Amino acid sequence: MKLCKDCKHLTGYDRCGCPSNPINPVDGEPRAYCAVVCRSKGNMFGNGCGPDAKYFEEKKTPTKPWWVLWRG
């Protein structure tokens, strides 16, 4: 199952910043919509990701453990 928490487009706690979202005219970045709305079946708002997670992209995990990254 594809969960929003595993998607690289999830920003903050519950916002989806998928590139398919309309562009914000202030900063030029995709607008961040509520992830629950984007994944809801038959929604008329959001990016239309839907229950099948059409725009899901898995987060990249670092190859080194986090404690090694801080040592430099």
N, C-alpha and C positions, 0 to 999 in steps of 0.2 A: 504494500500500500504506500502511495506517495503522500507524505505529510508535508504541510507547509513549513514546519520547523526544520525540515531537511533540505529546503529549497534555498538557493542562493539569492533569490529575489526578496525574501522576507527581510524587512528592515524594521528595527525596533522590536516591539513586542508582537504586534498583530497587523502590520502594514505590508502590503505587497507592492513592490516597486518594479514590476515586470516591464520590460521594454515595449510591450504591446499596449501599455497604458498611454493615454494622451500625454503630450509634453506640456510641462508647466511653463508658461510664458515668462515667469520671473527668473527661474534659474536654469531652464533648458533641460532639466532632468524629467524622467517619467513621473507622473503623479503617483503618489502612494495611496492606494485604496485599502479598505479593510479586507484582510485576507479571507475572513469568513464570508463576506459578500461575494468576493471573486470566485470562491469555490462552491457557493450555493447553487443548487439545481434550479434552472429557470430564472436566474436573476436578470434584471434589466439594467443594473449598474455594475461597475467594475470592468474587468478586462475579459470576462468570458472564459476564464481558465476552466471552470466547471469541475464536477466531481472526478472526471477522468484526468485532471491535472495536465491540461494541454500545454501549458507553458512551464512545466516543472523542469528545473535544472539542478542537479545535485550539487551541494556545497563541496568545494575542494577542501580536503583535509590536509594539514601540513604534513610533510614527510618526516620531520623531526619532532620529537616530543616537545611540549611547550616549555619545559624547563631548560632545554638546550637552546631554544630560540632567544631566551633572555640573556644567556651568558655571552653570546656574540662570538 
